[in-house]
Amino acid sequence: MDLVERLACPSCEVIIYDLTDETKKEARAKARSYGIERIPAVAVNGKLLECCETSYVSENSLREAGVGSA
């Protein structure tokens, strides 16, 4: 997720959920609500990026979603 943090603009809010920690029920609930089936995954403005459904997170897919453009 270093890529996300590097590309995010100063006014962007980046929240990272640790799905490996069994005690983090909020993280698991959030992953279910986004339909996350594989990690790492990124959601922008409440929507799971299409690349996360079939491939991997890339700088191009983040920029296409508007990360860093605010």
ZADO-1210 file (C-alpha; in nm, 4 decimals, padded with zeros to 6 digits):
<atoms>
<atom x="00.0000" y="00.0000" z="00.0000" code="MET" pos="1"/>
<atom x="00.3048" y="00.2210" z="-00.0212" code="ASP" pos="2"/>
<atom x="00.1982" y="00.2963" z="-00.3783" code="LEU" pos="3"/>
<atom x="-00.1400" y="00.4290" z="-00.2641" code="VAL" pos="4"/>
<atom x="00.0153" y="00.6445" z="00.0060" code="GLU" pos="5"/>
<atom x="00.2767" y="00.7782" z="-00.2375" code="ARG" pos="6"/>
<atom x="00.0180" y="00.8756" z="-00.4998" code="LEU" pos="7"/>
<atom x="-00.2455" y="01.0150" z="-00.2643" code="ALA" pos="8"/>
<atom x="-00.2695" y="01.3924" z="-00.2543" code="CYS" pos="9"/>
<atom x="-00.2226" y="01.5800" z="00.0755" code="PRO" pos="10"/>
<atom x="-00.5995" y="01.6282" z="00.1097" code="SER" pos="11"/>
<atom x="-00.6821" y="01.2617" z="00.0341" code="CYS" pos="12"/>
<atom x="-00.7840" y="01.0363" z="00.3215" code="GLU" pos="13"/>
<atom x="-00.6121" y="00.6974" z="00.3116" code="VAL" pos="14"/>
<atom x="-00.7446" y="00.4293" z="00.5449" code="ILE" pos="15"/>
<atom x="-00.5708" y="00.0931" z="00.5618" code="ILE" pos="16"/>
<atom x="-00.7539" y="-00.2051" z="00.7086" code="TYR" pos="17"/>
<atom x="-00.5525" y="-00.5022" z="00.8325" code="ASP" pos="18"/>
<atom x="-00.7489" y="-00.8104" z="00.7331" code="LEU" pos="19"/>
<atom x="-00.4909" y="-01.0435" z="00.8833" code="THR" pos="20"/>
<atom x="-00.5866" y="-00.9399" z="01.2370" code="ASP" pos="21"/>
<atom x="-00.8803" y="-01.1590" z="01.3432" code="GLU" pos="22"/>
<atom x="-00.9790" y="-00.9089" z="01.6144" code="THR" pos="23"/>
<atom x="-01.0467" y="-00.6294" z="01.3616" code="LYS" pos="24"/>
<atom x="-01.4154" y="-00.6951" z="01.2959" code="LYS" pos="25"/>
<atom x="-01.4586" y="-00.3519" z="01.1344" code="GLU" pos="26"/>
<atom x="-01.1968" y="-00.4362" z="00.8736" code="ALA" pos="27"/>
<atom x="-01.3607" y="-00.7658" z="00.7821" code="ARG" pos="28"/>
<atom x="-01.7063" y="-00.6051" z="00.7667" code="ALA" pos="29"/>
<atom x="-01.5721" y="-00.3325" z="00.5379" code="LYS" pos="30"/>
<atom x="-01.4092" y="-00.5910" z="00.3106" code="ALA" pos="31"/>
<atom x="-01.7389" y="-00.7805" z="00.2844" code="ARG" pos="32"/>
<atom x="-01.9292" y="-00.4599" z="00.2056" code="SER" pos="33"/>
<atom x="-01.6900" y="-00.3847" z="-00.0833" code="TYR" pos="34"/>
<atom x="-01.7023" y="-00.7430" z="-00.2092" code="GLY" pos="35"/>
<atom x="-01.3291" y="-00.7928" z="-00.1602" code="ILE" pos="36"/>
<atom x="-01.2258" y="-01.1494" z="-00.2365" code="GLU" pos="37"/>
<atom x="-00.8509" y="-01.0983" z="-00.2761" code="ARG" pos="38"/>
<atom x="-00.5922" y="-00.8715" z="-00.1224" code="ILE" pos="39"/>
<atom x="-00.4380" y="-00.6270" z="-00.1578" code="PRO" pos="40"/>
<atom x="-00.7413" y="-00.4340" z="-00.2715" code="ALA" pos="41"/>
<atom x="-00.8200" y="-00.0654" z="-00.3041" code="VAL" pos="42"/>
<atom x="-01.1525" y="00.1152" z="-00.2932" code="ALA" pos="43"/>
<atom x="-01.1842" y="00.4771" z="-00.4049" code="VAL" pos="44"/>
<atom x="-01.4858" y="00.6834" z="-00.3049" code="ASN" pos="45"/>
<atom x="-01.6608" y="00.3737" z="-00.1751" code="GLY" pos="46"/>
<atom x="-01.6085" y="00.1601" z="-00.4868" code="LYS" pos="47"/>
<atom x="-01.3692" y="-00.1318" z="-00.5251" code="LEU" pos="48"/>
<atom x="-01.1323" y="-00.0676" z="-00.8156" code="LEU" pos="49"/>
<atom x="-01.1985" y="-00.2939" z="-01.1108" code="GLU" pos="50"/>
<atom x="-00.8347" y="-00.4052" z="-01.1173" code="CYS" pos="51"/>
<atom x="-00.8776" y="-00.5546" z="-00.7704" code="CYS" pos="52"/>
<atom x="-01.1422" y="-00.7929" z="-00.8973" code="GLU" pos="53"/>
<atom x="-00.9241" y="-00.9575" z="-01.1609" code="THR" pos="54"/>
<atom x="-00.5661" y="-00.8413" z="-01.1372" code="SER" pos="55"/>
<atom x="-00.3374" y="-00.6341" z="-00.9173" code="TYR" pos="56"/>
<atom x="-00.3239" y="-00.2735" z="-00.7992" code="VAL" pos="57"/>
<atom x="-00.1163" y="-00.0610" z="-01.0334" code="SER" pos="58"/>
<atom x="-00.0187" y="00.3036" z="-01.0501" code="GLU" pos="59"/>
<atom x="-00.2185" y="00.3387" z="-01.3717" code="ASN" pos="60"/>
<atom x="-00.5365" y="00.1930" z="-01.2200" code="SER" pos="61"/>
<atom x="-00.5042" y="00.4223" z="-00.9180" code="LEU" pos="62"/>
<atom x="-00.4552" y="00.7301" z="-01.1358" code="ARG" pos="63"/>
<atom x="-00.7530" y="00.6306" z="-01.3537" code="GLU" pos="64"/>
<atom x="-00.9630" y="00.6160" z="-01.0364" code="ALA" pos="65"/>
<atom x="-00.8558" y="00.9692" z="-00.9502" code="GLY" pos="66"/>
<atom x="-00.6033" y="00.8982" z="-00.6764" code="VAL" pos="67"/>
<atom x="-00.3747" y="01.1980" z="-00.6440" code="GLY" pos="68"/>
<atom x="-00.5832" y="01.4278" z="-00.8604" code="SER" pos="69"/>
<atom x="-00.7641" y="01.6236" z="-00.5878" code="ALA" pos="70"/>
</atoms>
